[in-house]
Amino acid sequence: MRRRLPDIEDTLRILKEKRTRPQHRPPPPAGRALRGFMKELDGQFGQGASALTARWREVVGPDIARRTEPVKLVKGRNGGPSSLEIRVAGPSAAIIQHQAQDILARVNLFLGADAVQKLRIVQGPLRRAEAPPPPRRKAPLDAAEEAALLDSLANAPEGRLKDALLALGRGVLRRRS
């Protein structure tokens, strides 16, 4: 025996009486769920190579930091020695190899006693870009040029437009001289 399909009135009545399934929601982002756990682990075991990367220049000094950068910190298995892998720019590897004990001592001072026992040196280009030199300050205009510029803008109304025109005029006059 076949079941009859509901007509429009029956369909509306059924939909009013019965609850529909809730809409599927995606799970929350994993980062949000793990944030507290990671903070707890970070406090317990330290930040590792990421903290070392952020303060590398302070830890090893400016001369070594200019030629190197930390890549990763590898914990030893079953209590074995842990190692720090650093990338060295080109021919500086020989110099860094001779300073390995000094670097290990400084890193262990930062991370804790015997945090790193071995230093692994990998030659290659450094990932970070050298910081550009700070911009040089432009010499101020001489008094005659400044007075001429102020006279030319005497009729301009006070406000942001006049300030912008003064800055533009100073820039143009500095380039000419």
Biotite code that builds the C-alpha atoms (Angstrom):
import biotite.structure as struc

atoms = struc.array([
    struc.Atom([0.000, 0.000, 0.000], chain_id="A", res_id=1, res_name="MET", atom_name="CA", element="C"),
    struc.Atom([1.401, 3.338, -0.998], chain_id="A", res_id=2, res_name="ARG", atom_name="CA", element="C"),
    struc.Atom([1.625, 6.249, 1.326], chain_id="A", res_id=3, res_name="ARG", atom_name="CA", element="C"),
    struc.Atom([0.066, 9.420, 0.146], chain_id="A", res_id=4, res_name="ARG", atom_name="CA", element="C"),
    struc.Atom([2.177, 12.559, 0.010], chain_id="A", res_id=5, res_name="LEU", atom_name="CA", element="C"),
    struc.Atom([1.082, 15.445, 2.203], chain_id="A", res_id=6, res_name="PRO", atom_name="CA", element="C"),
    struc.Atom([-0.514, 18.385, 0.527], chain_id="A", res_id=7, res_name="ASP", atom_name="CA", element="C"),
    struc.Atom([0.467, 22.033, 1.158], chain_id="A", res_id=8, res_name="ILE", atom_name="CA", element="C"),
    struc.Atom([-1.567, 22.499, 4.359], chain_id="A", res_id=9, res_name="GLU", atom_name="CA", element="C"),
    struc.Atom([-0.253, 19.269, 5.854], chain_id="A", res_id=10, res_name="ASP", atom_name="CA", element="C"),
    struc.Atom([3.312, 20.228, 4.923], chain_id="A", res_id=11, res_name="THR", atom_name="CA", element="C"),
    struc.Atom([3.022, 23.613, 6.657], chain_id="A", res_id=12, res_name="LEU", atom_name="CA", element="C"),
    struc.Atom([1.461, 21.987, 9.743], chain_id="A", res_id=13, res_name="ARG", atom_name="CA", element="C"),
    struc.Atom([4.238, 19.376, 9.926], chain_id="A", res_id=14, res_name="ILE", atom_name="CA", element="C"),
    struc.Atom([6.934, 22.028, 9.590], chain_id="A", res_id=15, res_name="LEU", atom_name="CA", element="C"),
    struc.Atom([5.363, 24.094, 12.389], chain_id="A", res_id=16, res_name="LYS", atom_name="CA", element="C"),
    struc.Atom([5.112, 21.136, 14.757], chain_id="A", res_id=17, res_name="GLU", atom_name="CA", element="C"),
    struc.Atom([8.460, 19.464, 14.161], chain_id="A", res_id=18, res_name="LYS", atom_name="CA", element="C"),
    struc.Atom([11.823, 20.978, 14.832], chain_id="A", res_id=19, res_name="ARG", atom_name="CA", element="C"),
    struc.Atom([14.335, 20.927, 12.025], chain_id="A", res_id=20, res_name="THR", atom_name="CA", element="C"),
    struc.Atom([17.939, 19.870, 12.443], chain_id="A", res_id=21, res_name="ARG", atom_name="CA", element="C"),
    struc.Atom([20.288, 22.578, 13.629], chain_id="A", res_id=22, res_name="PRO", atom_name="CA", element="C"),
    struc.Atom([22.598, 23.940, 11.000], chain_id="A", res_id=23, res_name="GLN", atom_name="CA", element="C"),
    struc.Atom([26.026, 22.308, 10.903], chain_id="A", res_id=24, res_name="HIS", atom_name="CA", element="C"),
    struc.Atom([28.654, 24.482, 12.548], chain_id="A", res_id=25, res_name="ARG", atom_name="CA", element="C"),
    struc.Atom([32.330, 24.098, 11.751], chain_id="A", res_id=26, res_name="PRO", atom_name="CA", element="C"),
    struc.Atom([34.629, 23.286, 14.668], chain_id="A", res_id=27, res_name="PRO", atom_name="CA", element="C"),
    struc.Atom([36.402, 26.199, 16.335], chain_id="A", res_id=28, res_name="PRO", atom_name="CA", element="C"),
    struc.Atom([39.899, 27.039, 15.068], chain_id="A", res_id=29, res_name="PRO", atom_name="CA", element="C"),
    struc.Atom([42.548, 24.749, 16.529], chain_id="A", res_id=30, res_name="ALA", atom_name="CA", element="C"),
    struc.Atom([44.692, 27.702, 17.569], chain_id="A", res_id=31, res_name="GLY", atom_name="CA", element="C"),
    struc.Atom([41.976, 28.973, 19.891], chain_id="A", res_id=32, res_name="ARG", atom_name="CA", element="C"),
    struc.Atom([41.513, 25.559, 21.466], chain_id="A", res_id=33, res_name="ALA", atom_name="CA", element="C"),
    struc.Atom([45.255, 25.043, 21.971], chain_id="A", res_id=34, res_name="LEU", atom_name="CA", element="C"),
    struc.Atom([46.141, 28.539, 23.195], chain_id="A", res_id=35, res_name="ARG", atom_name="CA", element="C"),
    struc.Atom([45.849, 27.774, 26.913], chain_id="A", res_id=36, res_name="GLY", atom_name="CA", element="C"),
    struc.Atom([47.648, 24.466, 26.595], chain_id="A", res_id=37, res_name="PHE", atom_name="CA", element="C"),
    struc.Atom([50.502, 26.080, 24.670], chain_id="A", res_id=38, res_name="MET", atom_name="CA", element="C"),
    struc.Atom([50.877, 28.819, 27.292], chain_id="A", res_id=39, res_name="LYS", atom_name="CA", element="C"),
    struc.Atom([51.123, 26.176, 29.988], chain_id="A", res_id=40, res_name="GLU", atom_name="CA", element="C"),
    struc.Atom([53.766, 24.225, 28.037], chain_id="A", res_id=41, res_name="LEU", atom_name="CA", element="C"),
    struc.Atom([55.611, 27.442, 27.244], chain_id="A", res_id=42, res_name="ASP", atom_name="CA", element="C"),
    struc.Atom([55.811, 28.321, 30.905], chain_id="A", res_id=43, res_name="GLY", atom_name="CA", element="C"),
    struc.Atom([56.947, 24.814, 31.810], chain_id="A", res_id=44, res_name="GLN", atom_name="CA", element="C"),
    struc.Atom([59.549, 24.179, 29.094], chain_id="A", res_id=45, res_name="PHE", atom_name="CA", element="C"),
    struc.Atom([60.482, 27.662, 27.835], chain_id="A", res_id=46, res_name="GLY", atom_name="CA", element="C"),
    struc.Atom([59.986, 29.197, 24.444], chain_id="A", res_id=47, res_name="GLN", atom_name="CA", element="C"),
    struc.Atom([62.807, 27.405, 22.668], chain_id="A", res_id=48, res_name="GLY", atom_name="CA", element="C"),
    struc.Atom([64.142, 28.581, 19.340], chain_id="A", res_id=49, res_name="ALA", atom_name="CA", element="C"),
    struc.Atom([61.498, 31.268, 18.814], chain_id="A", res_id=50, res_name="SER", atom_name="CA", element="C"),
    struc.Atom([62.614, 33.184, 21.909], chain_id="A", res_id=51, res_name="ALA", atom_name="CA", element="C"),
    struc.Atom([66.200, 32.643, 20.873], chain_id="A", res_id=52, res_name="LEU", atom_name="CA", element="C"),
    struc.Atom([65.498, 34.044, 17.401], chain_id="A", res_id=53, res_name="THR", atom_name="CA", element="C"),
    struc.Atom([63.883, 37.166, 18.819], chain_id="A", res_id=54, res_name="ALA", atom_name="CA", element="C"),
    struc.Atom([66.866, 37.929, 21.077], chain_id="A", res_id=55, res_name="ARG", atom_name="CA", element="C"),
    struc.Atom([69.694, 36.381, 19.043], chain_id="A", res_id=56, res_name="TRP", atom_name="CA", element="C"),
    struc.Atom([71.652, 39.633, 18.768], chain_id="A", res_id=57, res_name="ARG", atom_name="CA", element="C"),
    struc.Atom([71.588, 40.100, 22.555], chain_id="A", res_id=58, res_name="GLU", atom_name="CA", element="C"),
    struc.Atom([72.548, 36.494, 23.239], chain_id="A", res_id=59, res_name="VAL", atom_name="CA", element="C"),
    struc.Atom([75.574, 36.072, 20.948], chain_id="A", res_id=60, res_name="VAL", atom_name="CA", element="C"),
    struc.Atom([76.621, 39.670, 20.358], chain_id="A", res_id=61, res_name="GLY", atom_name="CA", element="C"),
    struc.Atom([76.467, 41.903, 17.279], chain_id="A", res_id=62, res_name="PRO", atom_name="CA", element="C"),
    struc.Atom([79.494, 40.435, 15.443], chain_id="A", res_id=63, res_name="ASP", atom_name="CA", element="C"),
    struc.Atom([78.264, 36.846, 15.519], chain_id="A", res_id=64, res_name="ILE", atom_name="CA", element="C"),
    struc.Atom([74.616, 37.841, 14.991], chain_id="A", res_id=65, res_name="ALA", atom_name="CA", element="C"),
    struc.Atom([75.535, 39.658, 11.779], chain_id="A", res_id=66, res_name="ARG", atom_name="CA", element="C"),
    struc.Atom([76.879, 36.401, 10.309], chain_id="A", res_id=67, res_name="ARG", atom_name="CA", element="C"),
    struc.Atom([74.457, 33.849, 11.782], chain_id="A", res_id=68, res_name="THR", atom_name="CA", element="C"),
    struc.Atom([70.857, 33.116, 12.623], chain_id="A", res_id=69, res_name="GLU", atom_name="CA", element="C"),
    struc.Atom([69.283, 30.263, 14.636], chain_id="A", res_id=70, res_name="PRO", atom_name="CA", element="C"),
    struc.Atom([67.263, 27.782, 12.593], chain_id="A", res_id=71, res_name="VAL", atom_name="CA", element="C"),
    struc.Atom([65.954, 25.177, 15.038], chain_id="A", res_id=72, res_name="LYS", atom_name="CA", element="C"),
    struc.Atom([66.498, 23.672, 18.439], chain_id="A", res_id=73, res_name="LEU", atom_name="CA", element="C"),
    struc.Atom([66.382, 19.858, 18.428], chain_id="A", res_id=74, res_name="VAL", atom_name="CA", element="C"),
    struc.Atom([65.789, 18.070, 21.738], chain_id="A", res_id=75, res_name="LYS", atom_name="CA", element="C"),
    struc.Atom([67.708, 14.818, 22.152], chain_id="A", res_id=76, res_name="GLY", atom_name="CA", element="C"),
    struc.Atom([65.809, 11.534, 22.348], chain_id="A", res_id=77, res_name="ARG", atom_name="CA", element="C"),
    struc.Atom([65.885, 9.512, 25.552], chain_id="A", res_id=78, res_name="ASN", atom_name="CA", element="C"),
    struc.Atom([67.958, 12.104, 27.361], chain_id="A", res_id=79, res_name="GLY", atom_name="CA", element="C"),
    struc.Atom([70.452, 12.437, 24.523], chain_id="A", res_id=80, res_name="GLY", atom_name="CA", element="C"),
    struc.Atom([72.225, 15.684, 23.765], chain_id="A", res_id=81, res_name="PRO", atom_name="CA", element="C"),
    struc.Atom([70.126, 18.471, 22.305], chain_id="A", res_id=82, res_name="SER", atom_name="CA", element="C"),
    struc.Atom([71.500, 20.551, 19.470], chain_id="A", res_id=83, res_name="SER", atom_name="CA", element="C"),
    struc.Atom([71.052, 24.006, 18.059], chain_id="A", res_id=84, res_name="LEU", atom_name="CA", element="C"),
    struc.Atom([71.192, 24.408, 14.301], chain_id="A", res_id=85, res_name="GLU", atom_name="CA", element="C"),
    struc.Atom([72.416, 27.777, 13.091], chain_id="A", res_id=86, res_name="ILE", atom_name="CA", element="C"),
    struc.Atom([72.712, 29.091, 9.554], chain_id="A", res_id=87, res_name="ARG", atom_name="CA", element="C"),
    struc.Atom([75.957, 30.848, 8.724], chain_id="A", res_id=88, res_name="VAL", atom_name="CA", element="C"),
    struc.Atom([76.532, 33.195, 5.803], chain_id="A", res_id=89, res_name="ALA", atom_name="CA", element="C"),
    struc.Atom([79.144, 31.763, 3.429], chain_id="A", res_id=90, res_name="GLY", atom_name="CA", element="C"),
    struc.Atom([82.818, 31.821, 4.384], chain_id="A", res_id=91, res_name="PRO", atom_name="CA", element="C"),
    struc.Atom([82.112, 32.878, 7.962], chain_id="A", res_id=92, res_name="SER", atom_name="CA", element="C"),
    struc.Atom([81.478, 29.236, 8.877], chain_id="A", res_id=93, res_name="ALA", atom_name="CA", element="C"),
    struc.Atom([85.127, 28.630, 9.758], chain_id="A", res_id=94, res_name="ALA", atom_name="CA", element="C"),
    struc.Atom([85.167, 31.610, 12.117], chain_id="A", res_id=95, res_name="ILE", atom_name="CA", element="C"),
    struc.Atom([81.904, 30.525, 13.730], chain_id="A", res_id=96, res_name="ILE", atom_name="CA", element="C"),
    struc.Atom([83.208, 26.958, 14.095], chain_id="A", res_id=97, res_name="GLN", atom_name="CA", element="C"),
    struc.Atom([86.088, 28.267, 16.200], chain_id="A", res_id=98, res_name="HIS", atom_name="CA", element="C"),
    struc.Atom([83.656, 30.248, 18.361], chain_id="A", res_id=99, res_name="GLN", atom_name="CA", element="C"),
    struc.Atom([81.268, 27.311, 18.857], chain_id="A", res_id=100, res_name="ALA", atom_name="CA", element="C"),
    struc.Atom([82.051, 26.814, 22.566], chain_id="A", res_id=101, res_name="GLN", atom_name="CA", element="C"),
    struc.Atom([81.549, 30.509, 23.267], chain_id="A", res_id=102, res_name="ASP", atom_name="CA", element="C"),
    struc.Atom([78.233, 30.484, 21.394], chain_id="A", res_id=103, res_name="ILE", atom_name="CA", element="C"),
    struc.Atom([77.079, 27.372, 23.286], chain_id="A", res_id=104, res_name="LEU", atom_name="CA", element="C"),
    struc.Atom([77.975, 28.983, 26.606], chain_id="A", res_id=105, res_name="ALA", atom_name="CA", element="C"),
    struc.Atom([76.006, 32.122, 25.773], chain_id="A", res_id=106, res_name="ARG", atom_name="CA", element="C"),
    struc.Atom([72.982, 30.175, 24.506], chain_id="A", res_id=107, res_name="VAL", atom_name="CA", element="C"),
    struc.Atom([72.974, 27.993, 27.634], chain_id="A", res_id=108, res_name="ASN", atom_name="CA", element="C"),
    struc.Atom([73.151, 31.111, 29.765], chain_id="A", res_id=109, res_name="LEU", atom_name="CA", element="C"),
    struc.Atom([69.983, 32.358, 28.017], chain_id="A", res_id=110, res_name="PHE", atom_name="CA", element="C"),
    struc.Atom([68.013, 29.069, 27.801], chain_id="A", res_id=111, res_name="LEU", atom_name="CA", element="C"),
    struc.Atom([69.207, 27.444, 31.016], chain_id="A", res_id=112, res_name="GLY", atom_name="CA", element="C"),
    struc.Atom([72.029, 25.184, 32.106], chain_id="A", res_id=113, res_name="ALA", atom_name="CA", element="C"),
    struc.Atom([72.827, 22.401, 29.609], chain_id="A", res_id=114, res_name="ASP", atom_name="CA", element="C"),
    struc.Atom([69.868, 23.297, 27.389], chain_id="A", res_id=115, res_name="ALA", atom_name="CA", element="C"),
    struc.Atom([72.062, 22.813, 24.309], chain_id="A", res_id=116, res_name="VAL", atom_name="CA", element="C"),
    struc.Atom([75.059, 20.482, 24.118], chain_id="A", res_id=117, res_name="GLN", atom_name="CA", element="C"),
    struc.Atom([75.891, 20.526, 20.394], chain_id="A", res_id=118, res_name="LYS", atom_name="CA", element="C"),
    struc.Atom([76.039, 23.216, 17.752], chain_id="A", res_id=119, res_name="LEU", atom_name="CA", element="C"),
    struc.Atom([75.227, 22.274, 14.164], chain_id="A", res_id=120, res_name="ARG", atom_name="CA", element="C"),
    struc.Atom([76.454, 24.770, 11.576], chain_id="A", res_id=121, res_name="ILE", atom_name="CA", element="C"),
    struc.Atom([74.749, 24.958, 8.174], chain_id="A", res_id=122, res_name="VAL", atom_name="CA", element="C"),
    struc.Atom([76.112, 27.213, 5.474], chain_id="A", res_id=123, res_name="GLN", atom_name="CA", element="C"),
    struc.Atom([73.613, 29.231, 3.475], chain_id="A", res_id=124, res_name="GLY", atom_name="CA", element="C"),
    struc.Atom([72.194, 32.677, 2.909], chain_id="A", res_id=125, res_name="PRO", atom_name="CA", element="C"),
    struc.Atom([70.608, 34.346, 5.897], chain_id="A", res_id=126, res_name="LEU", atom_name="CA", element="C"),
    struc.Atom([66.834, 34.734, 5.731], chain_id="A", res_id=127, res_name="ARG", atom_name="CA", element="C"),
    struc.Atom([66.593, 38.142, 7.312], chain_id="A", res_id=128, res_name="ARG", atom_name="CA", element="C"),
    struc.Atom([67.329, 41.286, 5.354], chain_id="A", res_id=129, res_name="ALA", atom_name="CA", element="C"),
    struc.Atom([69.844, 43.788, 6.594], chain_id="A", res_id=130, res_name="GLU", atom_name="CA", element="C"),
    struc.Atom([68.221, 46.832, 8.130], chain_id="A", res_id=131, res_name="ALA", atom_name="CA", element="C"),
    struc.Atom([68.450, 49.876, 5.867], chain_id="A", res_id=132, res_name="PRO", atom_name="CA", element="C"),
    struc.Atom([70.572, 52.721, 7.183], chain_id="A", res_id=133, res_name="PRO", atom_name="CA", element="C"),
    struc.Atom([68.611, 55.415, 8.991], chain_id="A", res_id=134, res_name="PRO", atom_name="CA", element="C"),
    struc.Atom([67.522, 58.273, 6.725], chain_id="A", res_id=135, res_name="PRO", atom_name="CA", element="C"),
    struc.Atom([69.679, 61.373, 6.820], chain_id="A", res_id=136, res_name="ARG", atom_name="CA", element="C"),
    struc.Atom([68.068, 64.544, 8.045], chain_id="A", res_id=137, res_name="ARG", atom_name="CA", element="C"),
    struc.Atom([67.771, 67.293, 5.491], chain_id="A", res_id=138, res_name="LYS", atom_name="CA", element="C"),
    struc.Atom([69.472, 70.585, 6.216], chain_id="A", res_id=139, res_name="ALA", atom_name="CA", element="C"),
    struc.Atom([67.028, 73.371, 7.132], chain_id="A", res_id=140, res_name="PRO", atom_name="CA", element="C"),
    struc.Atom([66.377, 76.237, 4.739], chain_id="A", res_id=141, res_name="LEU", atom_name="CA", element="C"),
    struc.Atom([68.335, 79.416, 5.243], chain_id="A", res_id=142, res_name="ASP", atom_name="CA", element="C"),
    struc.Atom([66.471, 82.416, 6.673], chain_id="A", res_id=143, res_name="ALA", atom_name="CA", element="C"),
    struc.Atom([66.042, 84.210, 3.322], chain_id="A", res_id=144, res_name="ALA", atom_name="CA", element="C"),
    struc.Atom([64.449, 81.208, 1.602], chain_id="A", res_id=145, res_name="GLU", atom_name="CA", element="C"),
    struc.Atom([62.179, 80.543, 4.614], chain_id="A", res_id=146, res_name="GLU", atom_name="CA", element="C"),
    struc.Atom([61.048, 84.199, 4.660], chain_id="A", res_id=147, res_name="ALA", atom_name="CA", element="C"),
    struc.Atom([60.354, 84.155, 0.909], chain_id="A", res_id=148, res_name="ALA", atom_name="CA", element="C"),
    struc.Atom([58.287, 80.988, 1.299], chain_id="A", res_id=149, res_name="LEU", atom_name="CA", element="C"),
    struc.Atom([56.272, 82.444, 4.185], chain_id="A", res_id=150, res_name="LEU", atom_name="CA", element="C"),
    struc.Atom([55.648, 85.661, 2.186], chain_id="A", res_id=151, res_name="ASP", atom_name="CA", element="C"),
    struc.Atom([54.372, 83.680, -0.800], chain_id="A", res_id=152, res_name="SER", atom_name="CA", element="C"),
    struc.Atom([51.876, 81.867, 1.436], chain_id="A", res_id=153, res_name="LEU", atom_name="CA", element="C"),
    struc.Atom([50.799, 84.930, 3.457], chain_id="A", res_id=154, res_name="ALA", atom_name="CA", element="C"),
    struc.Atom([47.395, 85.106, 1.726], chain_id="A", res_id=155, res_name="ASN", atom_name="CA", element="C"),
    struc.Atom([46.621, 81.400, 2.271], chain_id="A", res_id=156, res_name="ALA", atom_name="CA", element="C"),
    struc.Atom([44.061, 80.698, 5.021], chain_id="A", res_id=157, res_name="PRO", atom_name="CA", element="C"),
    struc.Atom([45.434, 79.249, 8.266], chain_id="A", res_id=158, res_name="GLU", atom_name="CA", element="C"),
    struc.Atom([44.947, 75.499, 8.729], chain_id="A", res_id=159, res_name="GLY", atom_name="CA", element="C"),
    struc.Atom([46.019, 72.144, 7.418], chain_id="A", res_id=160, res_name="ARG", atom_name="CA", element="C"),
    struc.Atom([46.226, 73.300, 3.803], chain_id="A", res_id=161, res_name="LEU", atom_name="CA", element="C"),
    struc.Atom([48.725, 76.031, 4.640], chain_id="A", res_id=162, res_name="LYS", atom_name="CA", element="C"),
    struc.Atom([50.824, 73.613, 6.707], chain_id="A", res_id=163, res_name="ASP", atom_name="CA", element="C"),
    struc.Atom([50.885, 71.123, 3.841], chain_id="A", res_id=164, res_name="ALA", atom_name="CA", element="C"),
    struc.Atom([51.878, 73.839, 1.357], chain_id="A", res_id=165, res_name="LEU", atom_name="CA", element="C"),
    struc.Atom([54.698, 74.969, 3.685], chain_id="A", res_id=166, res_name="LEU", atom_name="CA", element="C"),
    struc.Atom([56.023, 71.405, 3.947], chain_id="A", res_id=167, res_name="ALA", atom_name="CA", element="C"),
    struc.Atom([55.833, 70.980, 0.172], chain_id="A", res_id=168, res_name="LEU", atom_name="CA", element="C"),
    struc.Atom([57.587, 74.294, -0.443], chain_id="A", res_id=169, res_name="GLY", atom_name="CA", element="C"),
    struc.Atom([60.366, 73.419, 2.006], chain_id="A", res_id=170, res_name="ARG", atom_name="CA", element="C"),
    struc.Atom([60.882, 70.069, 0.306], chain_id="A", res_id=171, res_name="GLY", atom_name="CA", element="C"),
    struc.Atom([61.108, 71.635, -3.161], chain_id="A", res_id=172, res_name="VAL", atom_name="CA", element="C"),
    struc.Atom([63.523, 74.340, -2.015], chain_id="A", res_id=173, res_name="LEU", atom_name="CA", element="C"),
    struc.Atom([65.748, 71.776, -0.247], chain_id="A", res_id=174, res_name="ARG", atom_name="CA", element="C"),
    struc.Atom([66.014, 69.737, -3.432], chain_id="A", res_id=175, res_name="ARG", atom_name="CA", element="C"),
    struc.Atom([67.080, 72.739, -5.452], chain_id="A", res_id=176, res_name="ARG", atom_name="CA", element="C"),
    struc.Atom([69.918, 73.595, -3.099], chain_id="A", res_id=177, res_name="SER", atom_name="CA", element="C"),
])
